Each structure stands twice: as structure tokens, then as C-alpha cells.
Amino acid sequence: MSDIRPRLLLTQRQTPAVMQRITHSFTISGTPEHRLTTRELLDAARAFQPDAIMTSTGLPLQGDDVKQLPDCVKVVATVSVGTDHLDIPALHARGIIVTNTPDVLTDCNADMAILLMLAAARRAGEYTTLMRGGWGRSLAMDELLGTRMSGKRLGIVGMGRIGRAVARRARGFDMEILYSNRRRLPAAQEAGATYFGTLADMLPHCDILSLHLPASPETDGMINAGLLARLPRGAIFINAARGALVDEDALIDALRSGQLAAAGLDVYRNEPNPDPRFLELPNVFLTPHVGSATTETRTDMGMLAVDNVEAVLGGRHPPTPVRA
């Protein structure tokens, strides 16, 4: 009997539980040993003629790329919340449904933001470097002092699902929550947070600033030298959202000058090869875009992507479609 299972093209390996489900339900061309490049994806799609593609951030499919996809592709399911790597209008124009994986990674991304805050405020990177060098001497009472996070004023830019989850965690540190958003939240969702109609108005009141909004042409480089200068001197900057939100030259200048005491970064403009100047700054705590990197969350993300693929190929409405 011939195998009539739908054909799924994977652009990178998924967790074992997700891979088990995929291999049971789909015909796949193989399991990539590395995340495919756009060129490799397009070559594989032409050769394999898939019904569906499972991809993720960091693998762009833009206008000319989309034109090269074979007509058999019915759905592109990204294992991510962000969709800035995909040309949504171009895919929709081809009749290809696009889906993403919101909600299931909210908690882990919020946890990562808190980790970055603590690590930046308490100089975790510098402490780790000292220990790996053998330590070897007692520290003076005024040496390598960090900043107490408890009780500080946290400014959140983007009060969506993840921003609100960060606020809930920050309240456990008795932090005062400020936020800037496209629109003010209902009182129940605000939970006592203070709303600012403009980001510029909020910044002078922030001891810590944390970004939680998607990348778009409108938000590209929105955190620039002028806005960073509005923060109190010695503030801490956190980005677990998207590197494209930040003018990195301005960020590096602010870290070098002391305008910012520290930063915690999980995302960068040029991934996976961030600006090497960040590596030279002892007051920056760096992680490699791993906000969702737990077994539980990556499995949930993969399962939701598969749910979307199965729904589309079965003629049903996908759980989490991406609108134009």
C-alpha cells in the first residue's frame, strides 16, 4: 500500500515528542541536522513538493522567496509568536495559510525577562567570569556592587500577553509597574499599573526598561539615542522581544557612557552573529535568543504548529492563524 500521508517539510529538528508525532502523521523528507537557510528551504521544497512547511524565526521567507515556493504548499506554520521573518501578504496572495504559536510560550518568555533583569542588575556575567577565573581573593565591601531589583520602577513597553506576565512576576519583587502601549488596558488587566500615553513620557520614571512588543517597519530602531537619554542615568535595559526594536549603536554608546548601568539581552539585530562590541562590555548579560527554550514550551509550540498543519490539510480552520 502506498503512503498517502501528507508531506511536511521541516526546517529544523523539533523536540522528541513533537518529532514522534510528526513521523507518525506525516511523510517528511528527513530531519535537518541544522536549521535550513532560505536557499536550502526553497531547494528542498522544489525537490520534495510538500503540502506544508514548519519553520521558525531566523529563517526569512520574503517576496521573491515566496514566489519560488511550489504550488503544492498549502500552509506555512511558524513555531514562534513572531512573524516578522515571513512576508504575510505575499504568502496570502499565493493562497498559503500562515499560522503561529501564541500563548504557549508566554510564561517562559516572561521568566526569561525576569532572569535578564536579575542577571543585569546583580552583575551575574561579571560574577561568573570572576569565578571561572578561579576567584582567588576576597571582594571589598564596595567592589562589584549590583543594583537591588526589589522596589524599583519597571517600565514595560508593550503590555500584551507577555508584558502582563512580566508585570505579574515583577510584583513579586514589589516593583512599581509602569507601561506604554498602543492603548490603555482595562482596569482589571492593568492591575494597578500606571499607563503613559507616550513612551517618551514614561522613560524618565523607569529604573528598568523592558521591551515586549513585536518587530515591524514602524518599530524598527524605535529605541534610539534620544529615548535612551530620557531614562534616569544608571537605568537598566532589557530586551527579550526583538533585536530590530533597538538602535544598537545607541545602546552600546549608552552602556559605555554609564547612561545605562547594565543591559540584559536575549535578542539582537544580527542573529546568530550579534555585534561583537556587546561581548566586550562587562555590563551586558547576553543569552542566545532562548526565551522559549524549555522542554515544556518548545514541545507545546511544536504541537500547536502541528495542530495548525493538520487542521489546514484536513480542511478545517487552524487554531492560530495569522491575519494579513
N, C-alpha and C positions, 0 to 999 in steps of 0.2 A: 504493500500500500504506500502511495506517495505521501510525503509530508506536506500537508496543506496549512500548516501553522503560519500565521502572519510573520513577515520578515522585519526584524528590528535591527537597526544599525546603532551600536553603542560607540560613543566617542571616548569613553573611559570606563574602567572597571568600577563596579558597584560593590556594596558590602556583600558578604556571603549570603545572607538571607535574600537580598534582592536578586543576586545572581542565580540563586536556586529557583526563584520564581520565574525569572526571565527564561532560563534554559528549559523550564518545563512548559512554558506557554508560547514561546516564540522560536523561530529559526533565526539564529544570529550568524554573522559571518566569522565571528571569533571574538575573543576577549582582548581588547587592546592592552599592551604592556605599558603604554604611556598614553596620556591624553592626546588625541589626534590634533593635528593642525587643521586649519581650514582647508588647505590643499589636500591633505590626506582624507578628510571627511568627504570632499567632493569626488575624489578619485574612487573611494570606497563605495559611495552612493551610486556612481555610474556602473561600477562592476557588480554590485550586489543587488541593486534595484529594490531597496527596502520600502515597506509600507509606512514605516515610522522611524524617526531618529530621536534618540535620547542623548541630550547634550548638557552643557552646563556653562557657567561663566568662564570667561577667559578664552572662549573659542568663538570668534566673531563669525556671524553669517549676515553679511550686509548685501546691498543691492545687487552687485554683479555676481556675488556668490549664490544668492537666492535664484538668480536666473539659470544657474548651472545645475540646480537640483533636478533629478529626473521626475517626470510627471507622476510616477507611482507613489511619491511621498504624500501622505495624507495628513500627517501630524508631526510637529517638532515639539517634543516635550523637554523643557529645560529643568534640570534638577537644581533649582535655585528659585529664590524670590525675584531677584533682579533679572531684567530682560534687556538691559542696555546693550548686550552683545548681539542681539537679534534685531533685524530690520523687520519689525512687525508689519508695517504697511505693505512691504514687498512680499512677505510671506502670505499675508491675507489676500493680496492681489493674485497670487498663484493658486488660491483656493486651499492653502495649507493652514490647518488649525494650529495655534500655538497655545501651549499650556505651561504653567509654572507650579511652584510648590510653596505657597504661602502658609503661614500659621505654624506649620510643624517645626520650624526652626526658630521661632520667636524666643523661646526660653534660653536656648543655648547661645544665641547671639546676644541676648541681654546679659547672660552670665559673662560672656567674653568682654563686654563693655566694662563691667564691674572689675574683672580681672585686670584690664588695661589701666583703669583708674587707680586701683590699689598699687599695681606694679610701678606706674609712673610716679605716683605720689610718694611711695616709700622706697624709691630708688632700687627696685629689685634687680634690674640689669646690672647696676654697679656692684651690688652686694654679691651677685652670682660670679661676676668677673673676679672680685676680690677672693672669694672662696676657692675658685678653680685655680687661682694663682698660689694657693697654699695658706692664705690669710697671714699668719706668722707674727702678728703684732696686735696689741690692744688698740682700739679706736678711742680717740679723745672724746670728751663729752660734747664737743661742738663740731665733730667731724662726720661727714656723710649723713647729715640730718635730712630727713624727708619732711613731708607735709602731712599733718593729720587730716584724714578724709572726713571723719565724723564731724557733723555740724556745718560743713561747707555748703555754699550755694552752687547747685548744679544746674547749668543751663543746657536744656535739651533742644536740639534743632531737628524738628520732625517728630511729632507726637502721635505716630501711628502705633501699630501693634507692638513693635519692638521698643519704640520710645517710651510707651506707657509701661512696658515690662521693666525697663531700666529704672523708671521712676519708682515702681513698687519696691525694687531691691534697694534703691538709694535711700528710701525712707527708713529702712532698717539701720542705716548709718546716721539717722537723724539729720539728713541733709534737707535743705530747703530747695524745693523744686521750682525752677523757672522754665518756661518753654516758649518757643517761637514756632508757629505753624501757619499753614495757609489760612486756616480758620480756627476760631476758638472752639474748644471742645465743650460738650455738655458738662454741667457741674459734676455729675456722677463720675465721668471719665477724668475730669480734672483732678478730683480727689484732693483739693486744696492747693494745687499748683498755681503759680502766678503766670498769667498769659501776657505776652508782649506782642503788640501788633507788628513790630518790625524787629528783625534780628539786630540791627544796629542799636536800637534802644535797649535790648536785653543785655548786650555784651558787657557794658561797664559794671554790671551787677553779678557777674559769673566768676566764681573761683575756679570752677571746672567747666569746660565746654565739651559736649559730646554730640556727635553727628549721627542722625538716624533717619536719613531720607534717601530716596533713590537718585541715581545719576540721570541727567537729562541735558539736552543742549542749554536749557535755562539755568541749570545749577552748576554747569561746568566752571570750575575755578571760583566758585562763589566765595569761598573763604580766602580772602586776599589780604594784602598788607594793610589796607585801610581798616578792615574789620578786625584783624588781629591786634592792631594798635588800640582798638577800643576796649579790649579786655584789660582788667587790672594787671599791672606789672606783676609777674610771678604766677600767673594763672597756668592751669594745666589743660592741655588739648588732647581730646580722644577722638579717634576715627575708626569705627568698626563698620562703616557703611560702604562707601565707595571712594577710591583714591581720586577720581575725577572731580570730586567736590572741592578739591584743595589746590591752590596755587602753591606748589611745593617749594619754589624758590622763596616765597614769602614766609612759609612755615619754617624753613631752615634758618632764614635770617632772624626770625623771632626767637628761635631756640638758641642761636648763637649769642644774641644780644642780651638775653635774660628777660626779654619781654614775656616769654613763656619760660616757666621754670622747668617744664618737662612735657613730654608727649607720650601717649600710648597709641600705637598704630598697628592695625591688622590689615590695612588695605593701602594700595599705592597706585600711582598713575601707570607705572610700567611694571606690570606683573608678568612673569615671576622674577624680574630683574629690577628691583627698586633702585632709586637714585643712591649711588654708593655713599653720598655725603651723609645719609642717615646713619650708616654704620660707623661713622667717625664721631658721632655725637653721643657722649655718655649719658645724656639726659633724655634719651629716647628709648622706650621699651618697644621692641619690634616682634611681631608674630606674623607667620606667612599665610595670611588670609584663611584662617581656620575657625572662624566664628561658629560654624555649624559642625565642626569636626568632633562629634562624639558618635559612638556606635549607634546609639538610640536614634539620634536626629538624622544622621546620614541614611540609616535604614528607613526611617519614616519618610524622608524626602524621596528616596528611590521608589518606595512602594506607592507613594502618591503619583509619581510620574508614570509608573506602570498602570495604575488605575486610570489615568488620563488616556494613555495609549489604548488600553483595552476598550474604554468607552467609545473613543472616536472610531476605532476599527470595527466595533460592534454596532455602529450606527446610533450610539447614544450620546447624550450631552456630557461632555467631560466635567469632572468635579470643579476644576480650577482653570477655566480658560482665560487667556489674556486678551483683553479687548483692544481694539485699534486705538 
